[in-house]
């Protein structure tokens, strides 16, 4: 899958075929975390963050977004308190979920989230999302939405100081060890907005050139097979 690679050239090839729109990084539809996500903390099976399914029942307060959004990541489950022998997450579970390394290829990072960081917003939140630079230094913090419903969240990566092609990490933090207003959930992590021109790293130049060449060959084959309209400069349908 393209989004599993951190090389700038992968996004460079992707941008050769699309200048805007959405580029999905993670939607958890596999039903589990990919191997390059890391989890710390305590909870179900000594793991705080898990991927769970939801089809309208079984998880209080969280409903899926149509059409293909039945799996999502969560730390803790609303209103589930000890003692509980179900093996499902407790609201007091805490932990940190960190993405693999990504390369800035679009202006905006977007996701949907639900959950709380205490009953009311705080200047020192315990549950939040972070954008970390290549050295794991925080460059942006976004507080949990304080909502039982899915809420769109986003950050402009350029506005927070990241440059096209820069490496970064996404992190979700559940630090509230309490039986109320202490859970968070996330889904549909993706790039949106304008695609950016990415300069490939020197060490990846040859592989990048090869992939770009393949992409241009693919585009050229589409022009030949579908026909090209000289009148309007668009592919004929």
C-alpha atoms as an extended CHARMM CRD file, in Angstrom:
* protein
*
       237  EXT
         1         1  UNK       CA              0.0000000000        0.0000000000        0.0000000000  PROA      1               0.0000000000
         2         2  UNK       CA              1.4360000000        3.3770000000       -0.9530000000  PROA      2               0.0000000000
         3         3  UNK       CA              0.8070000000        5.0610000000        2.3790000000  PROA      3               0.0000000000
         4         4  UNK       CA              3.0200000000        2.5490000000        4.1880000000  PROA      4               0.0000000000
         5         5  UNK       CA              6.1670000000        3.9690000000        2.5820000000  PROA      5               0.0000000000
         6         6  UNK       CA              7.8970000000        7.0460000000        3.9760000000  PROA      6               0.0000000000
         7         7  UNK       CA              9.8560000000        7.8420000000        0.8060000000  PROA      7               0.0000000000
         8         8  UNK       CA              9.1080000000       11.2150000000       -0.7540000000  PROA      8               0.0000000000
         9         9  UNK       CA              9.1740000000        9.6380000000       -4.1970000000  PROA      9               0.0000000000
        10        10  UNK       CA              6.0060000000        7.6530000000       -3.4640000000  PROA      10              0.0000000000
        11        11  UNK       CA              4.0550000000       10.8230000000       -2.8900000000  PROA      11              0.0000000000
        12        12  UNK       CA              5.8320000000       12.3910000000       -5.8630000000  PROA      12              0.0000000000
        13        13  UNK       CA              4.4000000000        9.6520000000       -8.0830000000  PROA      13              0.0000000000
        14        14  UNK       CA              0.9780000000       10.0050000000       -6.4840000000  PROA      14              0.0000000000
        15        15  UNK       CA              1.0250000000       13.7130000000       -7.2550000000  PROA      15              0.0000000000
        16        16  UNK       CA              1.7800000000       12.9530000000      -10.8890000000  PROA      16              0.0000000000
        17        17  UNK       CA             -1.7440000000       11.6050000000      -11.2230000000  PROA      17              0.0000000000
        18        18  UNK       CA             -3.6730000000       13.9020000000       -8.8670000000  PROA      18              0.0000000000
        19        19  UNK       CA             -3.3100000000       17.5760000000       -7.9110000000  PROA      19              0.0000000000
        20        20  UNK       CA             -6.0070000000       17.7060000000       -5.2360000000  PROA      20              0.0000000000
        21        21  UNK       CA             -8.4970000000       15.5900000000       -3.3510000000  PROA      21              0.0000000000
        22        22  UNK       CA             -7.9770000000       13.0050000000       -0.6180000000  PROA      22              0.0000000000
        23        23  UNK       CA             -5.1240000000       10.5560000000       -0.0490000000  PROA      23              0.0000000000
        24        24  UNK       CA             -6.0780000000        8.0100000000        2.6180000000  PROA      24              0.0000000000
        25        25  UNK       CA             -3.3810000000        7.1960000000        5.1700000000  PROA      25              0.0000000000
        26        26  UNK       CA             -5.3720000000        4.9660000000        7.5380000000  PROA      26              0.0000000000
        27        27  UNK       CA             -9.0380000000        3.9730000000        7.8450000000  PROA      27              0.0000000000
        28        28  UNK       CA             -8.5710000000        0.8770000000       10.0840000000  PROA      28              0.0000000000
        29        29  UNK       CA            -10.8160000000       -1.1630000000        7.7850000000  PROA      29              0.0000000000
        30        30  UNK       CA             -8.4320000000       -4.1120000000        8.0670000000  PROA      30              0.0000000000
        31        31  UNK       CA             -9.8280000000       -4.5660000000       11.5640000000  PROA      31              0.0000000000
        32        32  UNK       CA             -6.4330000000       -4.1980000000       13.2370000000  PROA      32              0.0000000000
        33        33  UNK       CA             -3.4500000000       -1.8840000000       13.4450000000  PROA      33              0.0000000000
        34        34  UNK       CA             -0.8190000000       -2.2380000000       10.7610000000  PROA      34              0.0000000000
        35        35  UNK       CA              2.5950000000       -3.3320000000       12.0550000000  PROA      35              0.0000000000
        36        36  UNK       CA              4.1250000000        0.1260000000       11.7210000000  PROA      36              0.0000000000
        37        37  UNK       CA              1.7480000000        1.7350000000       14.2430000000  PROA      37              0.0000000000
        38        38  UNK       CA              3.0770000000        1.7510000000       17.8140000000  PROA      38              0.0000000000
        39        39  UNK       CA              1.0590000000        1.5740000000       21.0380000000  PROA      39              0.0000000000
        40        40  UNK       CA              2.0380000000        2.2120000000       24.6360000000  PROA      40              0.0000000000
        41        41  UNK       CA             -0.1160000000        2.1210000000       27.7450000000  PROA      41              0.0000000000
        42        42  UNK       CA             -2.3430000000       -0.2970000000       29.6250000000  PROA      42              0.0000000000
        43        43  UNK       CA             -5.7980000000       -1.6510000000       28.9130000000  PROA      43              0.0000000000
        44        44  UNK       CA             -7.3670000000       -4.6970000000       27.2940000000  PROA      44              0.0000000000
        45        45  UNK       CA             -4.7150000000       -7.3850000000       27.0140000000  PROA      45              0.0000000000
        46        46  UNK       CA             -2.1600000000       -4.8650000000       28.3070000000  PROA      46              0.0000000000
        47        47  UNK       CA             -2.8430000000       -2.6990000000       25.2380000000  PROA      47              0.0000000000
        48        48  UNK       CA             -4.7770000000        0.5370000000       25.5570000000  PROA      48              0.0000000000
        49        49  UNK       CA             -5.6070000000        1.3550000000       21.9320000000  PROA      49              0.0000000000
        50        50  UNK       CA             -7.5560000000       -1.2020000000       19.9190000000  PROA      50              0.0000000000
        51        51  UNK       CA             -9.4160000000       -1.3140000000       16.6100000000  PROA      51              0.0000000000
        52        52  UNK       CA            -13.1030000000       -2.0300000000       17.0710000000  PROA      52              0.0000000000
        53        53  UNK       CA            -16.1100000000       -2.4240000000       14.8400000000  PROA      53              0.0000000000
        54        54  UNK       CA            -19.4060000000       -0.6060000000       15.1070000000  PROA      54              0.0000000000
        55        55  UNK       CA            -22.5660000000       -1.2120000000       13.1240000000  PROA      55              0.0000000000
        56        56  UNK       CA            -24.9420000000        0.8860000000       15.1890000000  PROA      56              0.0000000000
        57        57  UNK       CA            -24.9510000000       -1.2020000000       18.3760000000  PROA      57              0.0000000000
        58        58  UNK       CA            -22.4810000000       -2.4060000000       20.9450000000  PROA      58              0.0000000000
        59        59  UNK       CA            -20.4260000000        0.7350000000       21.5330000000  PROA      59              0.0000000000
        60        60  UNK       CA            -22.1670000000        3.4790000000       23.4380000000  PROA      60              0.0000000000
        61        61  UNK       CA            -22.2700000000        6.9290000000       21.8590000000  PROA      61              0.0000000000
        62        62  UNK       CA            -20.1970000000        6.1190000000       18.7580000000  PROA      62              0.0000000000
        63        63  UNK       CA            -21.9320000000        5.6960000000       15.4200000000  PROA      63              0.0000000000
        64        64  UNK       CA            -20.1540000000        4.9750000000       12.1120000000  PROA      64              0.0000000000
        65        65  UNK       CA            -20.1180000000        7.3510000000        9.1900000000  PROA      65              0.0000000000
        66        66  UNK       CA            -21.4250000000        5.9080000000        5.9170000000  PROA      66              0.0000000000
        67        67  UNK       CA            -20.7060000000        4.3150000000        3.5830000000  PROA      67              0.0000000000
        68        68  UNK       CA            -17.6350000000        2.3020000000        4.6360000000  PROA      68              0.0000000000
        69        69  UNK       CA            -16.7030000000        3.2170000000        8.1660000000  PROA      69              0.0000000000
        70        70  UNK       CA            -17.3460000000        0.2220000000       10.3860000000  PROA      70              0.0000000000
        71        71  UNK       CA            -13.9040000000        0.0420000000       11.9990000000  PROA      71              0.0000000000
        72        72  UNK       CA            -12.1160000000        2.7030000000       13.9960000000  PROA      72              0.0000000000
        73        73  UNK       CA             -9.4210000000        3.0450000000       16.6730000000  PROA      73              0.0000000000
        74        74  UNK       CA            -10.3030000000        3.8140000000       20.2680000000  PROA      74              0.0000000000
        75        75  UNK       CA             -8.7850000000        4.0180000000       23.7130000000  PROA      75              0.0000000000
        76        76  UNK       CA            -11.3430000000        3.2810000000       26.3880000000  PROA      76              0.0000000000
        77        77  UNK       CA            -15.0440000000        2.7960000000       25.8780000000  PROA      77              0.0000000000
        78        78  UNK       CA            -17.6180000000        5.3000000000       27.1000000000  PROA      78              0.0000000000
        79        79  UNK       CA            -19.4410000000        4.3920000000       30.3100000000  PROA      79              0.0000000000
        80        80  UNK       CA            -17.6030000000        1.0800000000       30.7670000000  PROA      80              0.0000000000
        81        81  UNK       CA            -16.2950000000        1.0130000000       34.3180000000  PROA      81              0.0000000000
        82        82  UNK       CA            -14.7740000000       -1.6130000000       36.6250000000  PROA      82              0.0000000000
        83        83  UNK       CA            -15.5490000000       -4.2330000000       37.6490000000  PROA      83              0.0000000000
        84        84  UNK       CA            -16.0430000000       -5.5010000000       34.1150000000  PROA      84              0.0000000000
        85        85  UNK       CA            -15.1710000000       -8.9730000000       32.8510000000  PROA      85              0.0000000000
        86        86  UNK       CA            -16.1820000000       -8.4990000000       29.2120000000  PROA      86              0.0000000000
        87        87  UNK       CA            -12.6190000000       -7.9530000000       28.0410000000  PROA      87              0.0000000000
        88        88  UNK       CA            -13.6330000000       -4.6700000000       26.3870000000  PROA      88              0.0000000000
        89        89  UNK       CA            -11.8480000000       -1.3590000000       27.0250000000  PROA      89              0.0000000000
        90        90  UNK       CA            -12.5770000000        0.5420000000       30.2180000000  PROA      90              0.0000000000
        91        91  UNK       CA            -13.1100000000        4.2750000000       30.0600000000  PROA      91              0.0000000000
        92        92  UNK       CA            -10.1690000000        4.7160000000       32.4310000000  PROA      92              0.0000000000
        93        93  UNK       CA             -7.7060000000        2.9820000000       30.0730000000  PROA      93              0.0000000000
        94        94  UNK       CA             -4.8010000000        5.2030000000       29.0430000000  PROA      94              0.0000000000
        95        95  UNK       CA             -2.2450000000        4.9870000000       26.2580000000  PROA      95              0.0000000000
        96        96  UNK       CA             -0.5370000000        6.5260000000       23.2500000000  PROA      96              0.0000000000
        97        97  UNK       CA             -1.0240000000        5.5980000000       19.5920000000  PROA      97              0.0000000000
        98        98  UNK       CA              1.6540000000        6.7300000000       17.1220000000  PROA      98              0.0000000000
        99        99  UNK       CA              1.4900000000        6.4690000000       13.3410000000  PROA      99              0.0000000000
       100       100  UNK       CA              4.2700000000        5.4220000000       11.0010000000  PROA      100             0.0000000000
       101       101  UNK       CA              6.3500000000        8.1880000000        9.4690000000  PROA      101             0.0000000000
       102       102  UNK       CA              4.5570000000       10.1900000000        6.7810000000  PROA      102             0.0000000000
       103       103  UNK       CA              5.8150000000       12.6920000000        4.2120000000  PROA      103             0.0000000000
       104       104  UNK       CA              3.9940000000       15.9900000000        3.6860000000  PROA      104             0.0000000000
       105       105  UNK       CA              2.4220000000       15.6740000000        0.2380000000  PROA      105             0.0000000000
       106       106  UNK       CA             -0.7560000000       17.7270000000        0.6910000000  PROA      106             0.0000000000
       107       107  UNK       CA             -1.5090000000       20.9350000000        2.5430000000  PROA      107             0.0000000000
       108       108  UNK       CA             -3.9280000000       19.4430000000        5.0620000000  PROA      108             0.0000000000
       109       109  UNK       CA             -4.1220000000       16.4550000000        7.3920000000  PROA      109             0.0000000000
       110       110  UNK       CA             -7.6900000000       15.5140000000        8.2840000000  PROA      110             0.0000000000
       111       111  UNK       CA             -9.3990000000       12.9150000000       10.4850000000  PROA      111             0.0000000000
       112       112  UNK       CA            -12.5830000000       12.3460000000       12.4200000000  PROA      112             0.0000000000
       113       113  UNK       CA            -12.5840000000       11.9650000000       16.1840000000  PROA      113             0.0000000000
       114       114  UNK       CA            -14.8990000000       11.4940000000       19.1150000000  PROA      114             0.0000000000
       115       115  UNK       CA            -14.4170000000       11.5590000000       22.8620000000  PROA      115             0.0000000000
       116       116  UNK       CA            -13.5240000000       13.7680000000       25.7550000000  PROA      116             0.0000000000
       117       117  UNK       CA            -10.7550000000       15.1420000000       27.9390000000  PROA      117             0.0000000000
       118       118  UNK       CA            -12.7020000000       15.6920000000       31.1210000000  PROA      118             0.0000000000
       119       119  UNK       CA            -16.1930000000       17.1100000000       31.4480000000  PROA      119             0.0000000000
       120       120  UNK       CA            -15.1790000000       20.5720000000       30.2140000000  PROA      120             0.0000000000
       121       121  UNK       CA            -12.3100000000       21.8160000000       28.0170000000  PROA      121             0.0000000000
       122       122  UNK       CA             -9.0700000000       22.5370000000       29.8540000000  PROA      122             0.0000000000
       123       123  UNK       CA             -5.9300000000       24.5430000000       29.1530000000  PROA      123             0.0000000000
       124       124  UNK       CA             -4.0130000000       21.3980000000       30.1360000000  PROA      124             0.0000000000
       125       125  UNK       CA             -5.8610000000       18.6120000000       28.2900000000  PROA      125             0.0000000000
       126       126  UNK       CA             -5.2080000000       14.9470000000       29.0440000000  PROA      126             0.0000000000
       127       127  UNK       CA             -6.7010000000       13.5570000000       25.8150000000  PROA      127             0.0000000000
       128       128  UNK       CA             -5.4760000000       15.0800000000       22.5720000000  PROA      128             0.0000000000
       129       129  UNK       CA             -3.8740000000       14.5880000000       19.1480000000  PROA      129             0.0000000000
       130       130  UNK       CA             -0.3860000000       15.6770000000       18.1370000000  PROA      130             0.0000000000
       131       131  UNK       CA              1.5670000000       16.4010000000       14.9930000000  PROA      131             0.0000000000
       132       132  UNK       CA              5.2330000000       15.5630000000       15.6280000000  PROA      132             0.0000000000
       133       133  UNK       CA              8.1520000000       16.4690000000       13.3950000000  PROA      133             0.0000000000
       134       134  UNK       CA             10.8190000000       13.9860000000       12.2520000000  PROA      134             0.0000000000
       135       135  UNK       CA             12.5280000000       14.2540000000       15.6690000000  PROA      135             0.0000000000
       136       136  UNK       CA              9.2830000000       13.5450000000       17.5780000000  PROA      136             0.0000000000
       137       137  UNK       CA              9.0080000000       17.1690000000       18.6800000000  PROA      137             0.0000000000
       138       138  UNK       CA              5.4310000000       18.4450000000       18.9550000000  PROA      138             0.0000000000
       139       139  UNK       CA              4.5490000000       21.0980000000       16.3900000000  PROA      139             0.0000000000
       140       140  UNK       CA              0.7760000000       21.0790000000       16.9340000000  PROA      140             0.0000000000
       141       141  UNK       CA             -1.7090000000       19.8350000000       19.5490000000  PROA      141             0.0000000000
       142       142  UNK       CA             -5.4300000000       19.3570000000       18.9280000000  PROA      142             0.0000000000
       143       143  UNK       CA             -7.6600000000       18.6460000000       21.9230000000  PROA      143             0.0000000000
       144       144  UNK       CA            -10.2170000000       15.8170000000       21.8770000000  PROA      144             0.0000000000
       145       145  UNK       CA            -13.4790000000       17.1950000000       20.4330000000  PROA      145             0.0000000000
       146       146  UNK       CA            -15.5680000000       16.9360000000       23.6390000000  PROA      146             0.0000000000
       147       147  UNK       CA            -18.3090000000       15.1690000000       21.7480000000  PROA      147             0.0000000000
       148       148  UNK       CA            -19.9860000000       11.7660000000       21.7380000000  PROA      148             0.0000000000
       149       149  UNK       CA            -20.4350000000       12.0990000000       17.9710000000  PROA      149             0.0000000000
       150       150  UNK       CA            -17.8140000000       11.9140000000       15.2480000000  PROA      150             0.0000000000
       151       151  UNK       CA            -16.2900000000       15.3480000000       14.6830000000  PROA      151             0.0000000000
       152       152  UNK       CA            -14.0980000000       16.4010000000       11.7300000000  PROA      152             0.0000000000
       153       153  UNK       CA            -10.6740000000       17.7000000000       12.7670000000  PROA      153             0.0000000000
       154       154  UNK       CA             -7.8980000000       19.0150000000       10.5720000000  PROA      154             0.0000000000
       155       155  UNK       CA             -4.6170000000       20.8790000000       10.5750000000  PROA      155             0.0000000000
       156       156  UNK       CA             -2.8450000000       22.7650000000        7.8010000000  PROA      156             0.0000000000
       157       157  UNK       CA              0.6040000000       21.1940000000        7.7650000000  PROA      157             0.0000000000
       158       158  UNK       CA              2.2400000000       24.1410000000        6.0240000000  PROA      158             0.0000000000
       159       159  UNK       CA              0.7770000000       26.6800000000        8.4600000000  PROA      159             0.0000000000
       160       160  UNK       CA              2.3130000000       24.8210000000       11.4250000000  PROA      160             0.0000000000
       161       161  UNK       CA              5.7620000000       25.0050000000        9.8740000000  PROA      161             0.0000000000
       162       162  UNK       CA              6.1960000000       21.7380000000        7.9870000000  PROA      162             0.0000000000
       163       163  UNK       CA              7.5490000000       21.9590000000        4.4580000000  PROA      163             0.0000000000
       164       164  UNK       CA              6.5880000000       19.8460000000        1.4280000000  PROA      164             0.0000000000
       165       165  UNK       CA              8.2620000000       16.4610000000        1.7150000000  PROA      165             0.0000000000
       166       166  UNK       CA              9.0120000000       16.8710000000        5.4240000000  PROA      166             0.0000000000
       167       167  UNK       CA              8.6440000000       13.7740000000        7.5690000000  PROA      167             0.0000000000
       168       168  UNK       CA              6.1710000000       13.8080000000       10.4560000000  PROA      168             0.0000000000
       169       169  UNK       CA              4.1430000000       11.5700000000       12.7740000000  PROA      169             0.0000000000
       170       170  UNK       CA              0.5270000000       11.6280000000       13.9260000000  PROA      170             0.0000000000
       171       171  UNK       CA             -0.1380000000       10.7220000000       17.5530000000  PROA      171             0.0000000000
       172       172  UNK       CA             -3.2980000000       10.1900000000       19.6270000000  PROA      172             0.0000000000
       173       173  UNK       CA             -2.9300000000       10.4680000000       23.3860000000  PROA      173             0.0000000000
       174       174  UNK       CA             -5.3740000000        9.1540000000       26.0090000000  PROA      174             0.0000000000
       175       175  UNK       CA             -3.9440000000       10.3530000000       29.2930000000  PROA      175             0.0000000000
       176       176  UNK       CA             -7.1120000000       10.6040000000       31.3810000000  PROA      176             0.0000000000
       177       177  UNK       CA             -7.2050000000        7.8470000000       33.9930000000  PROA      177             0.0000000000
       178       178  UNK       CA            -10.8040000000        8.4290000000       35.0580000000  PROA      178             0.0000000000
       179       179  UNK       CA            -14.1250000000        6.6100000000       34.8250000000  PROA      179             0.0000000000
       180       180  UNK       CA            -15.9180000000        9.5200000000       33.1860000000  PROA      180             0.0000000000
       181       181  UNK       CA            -15.2410000000       11.6440000000       30.1080000000  PROA      181             0.0000000000
       182       182  UNK       CA            -11.9910000000        9.7740000000       29.5520000000  PROA      182             0.0000000000
       183       183  UNK       CA            -12.2430000000        7.9860000000       26.1820000000  PROA      183             0.0000000000
       184       184  UNK       CA            -11.2890000000        9.0280000000       22.6410000000  PROA      184             0.0000000000
       185       185  UNK       CA            -11.6300000000        7.4950000000       19.1780000000  PROA      185             0.0000000000
       186       186  UNK       CA            -10.2490000000        8.2140000000       15.7090000000  PROA      186             0.0000000000
       187       187  UNK       CA            -10.9170000000        7.2380000000       12.1130000000  PROA      187             0.0000000000
       188       188  UNK       CA            -10.2360000000        8.2330000000        8.4950000000  PROA      188             0.0000000000
       189       189  UNK       CA             -6.7790000000        9.7830000000        8.7370000000  PROA      189             0.0000000000
       190       190  UNK       CA             -6.0580000000       11.3060000000        5.3230000000  PROA      190             0.0000000000
       191       191  UNK       CA             -4.3610000000       14.0390000000        3.3340000000  PROA      191             0.0000000000
       192       192  UNK       CA             -6.7070000000       16.6090000000        1.8010000000  PROA      192             0.0000000000
       193       193  UNK       CA             -6.4160000000       20.0000000000        0.1620000000  PROA      193             0.0000000000
       194       194  UNK       CA             -3.8560000000       20.8990000000       -2.4750000000  PROA      194             0.0000000000
       195       195  UNK       CA             -1.1670000000       18.4770000000       -3.5560000000  PROA      195             0.0000000000
       196       196  UNK       CA              2.3510000000       19.8190000000       -3.0620000000  PROA      196             0.0000000000
       197       197  UNK       CA              5.4310000000       19.5380000000       -5.2310000000  PROA      197             0.0000000000
       198       198  UNK       CA              7.7370000000       17.2090000000       -3.3140000000  PROA      198             0.0000000000
       199       199  UNK       CA             11.4950000000       17.2280000000       -3.9040000000  PROA      199             0.0000000000
       200       200  UNK       CA             12.8130000000       13.6560000000       -3.5650000000  PROA      200             0.0000000000
       201       201  UNK       CA             15.5700000000       12.9440000000       -1.0720000000  PROA      201             0.0000000000
       202       202  UNK       CA             19.0200000000       12.5730000000       -2.6330000000  PROA      202             0.0000000000
       203       203  UNK       CA             19.3750000000        8.9720000000       -1.5090000000  PROA      203             0.0000000000
       204       204  UNK       CA             16.1180000000        8.0340000000       -3.2120000000  PROA      204             0.0000000000
       205       205  UNK       CA             16.6860000000        9.9040000000       -6.4770000000  PROA      205             0.0000000000
       206       206  UNK       CA             17.2330000000        6.8810000000       -8.7350000000  PROA      206             0.0000000000
       207       207  UNK       CA             14.2630000000        4.9290000000       -7.3890000000  PROA      207             0.0000000000
       208       208  UNK       CA             12.2100000000        8.0990000000       -7.5600000000  PROA      208             0.0000000000
       209       209  UNK       CA             13.1440000000        8.6880000000      -11.1910000000  PROA      209             0.0000000000
       210       210  UNK       CA             12.1650000000        5.1240000000      -12.0350000000  PROA      210             0.0000000000
       211       211  UNK       CA              8.7740000000        5.4130000000      -10.3400000000  PROA      211             0.0000000000
       212       212  UNK       CA              8.0630000000        8.7800000000      -11.9620000000  PROA      212             0.0000000000
       213       213  UNK       CA              8.9760000000        7.2910000000      -15.3220000000  PROA      213             0.0000000000
       214       214  UNK       CA              6.5330000000        4.4550000000      -14.7680000000  PROA      214             0.0000000000
       215       215  UNK       CA              3.8430000000        6.9200000000      -13.7380000000  PROA      215             0.0000000000
       216       216  UNK       CA              4.3590000000        9.0150000000      -16.8750000000  PROA      216             0.0000000000
       217       217  UNK       CA              4.3060000000        5.8670000000      -19.0200000000  PROA      217             0.0000000000
       218       218  UNK       CA              1.0040000000        4.8930000000      -17.3910000000  PROA      218             0.0000000000
       219       219  UNK       CA             -0.4610000000        8.3480000000      -18.0430000000  PROA      219             0.0000000000
       220       220  UNK       CA              0.7390000000        8.2140000000      -21.6580000000  PROA      220             0.0000000000
       221       221  UNK       CA             -0.8720000000        4.8310000000      -22.1970000000  PROA      221             0.0000000000
       222       222  UNK       CA             -4.1650000000        6.2140000000      -20.9270000000  PROA      222             0.0000000000
       223       223  UNK       CA             -3.9600000000        9.0980000000      -23.4030000000  PROA      223             0.0000000000
       224       224  UNK       CA             -3.4210000000        6.6480000000      -26.2790000000  PROA      224             0.0000000000
       225       225  UNK       CA             -6.0920000000        4.1710000000      -25.2170000000  PROA      225             0.0000000000
       226       226  UNK       CA             -8.7850000000        6.7430000000      -24.4700000000  PROA      226             0.0000000000
       227       227  UNK       CA             -7.9180000000        9.3860000000      -27.0260000000  PROA      227             0.0000000000
       228       228  UNK       CA             -6.8560000000       12.9850000000      -26.4050000000  PROA      228             0.0000000000
       229       229  UNK       CA             -9.0070000000       15.9430000000      -27.3760000000  PROA      229             0.0000000000
       230       230  UNK       CA             -6.8790000000       18.7300000000      -28.8910000000  PROA      230             0.0000000000
       231       231  UNK       CA             -9.8540000000       21.0610000000      -28.6880000000  PROA      231             0.0000000000
       232       232  UNK       CA            -10.1230000000       21.2790000000      -24.9290000000  PROA      232             0.0000000000
       233       233  UNK       CA             -6.9160000000       19.5720000000      -23.7620000000  PROA      233             0.0000000000
       234       234  UNK       CA             -8.7780000000       16.8980000000      -21.8070000000  PROA      234             0.0000000000
       235       235  UNK       CA             -8.9810000000       13.1540000000      -22.1290000000  PROA      235             0.0000000000
       236       236  UNK       CA            -11.8460000000       12.1930000000      -24.3960000000  PROA      236             0.0000000000
       237       237  UNK       CA            -14.5120000000        9.9910000000      -22.8550000000  PROA      237             0.0000000000
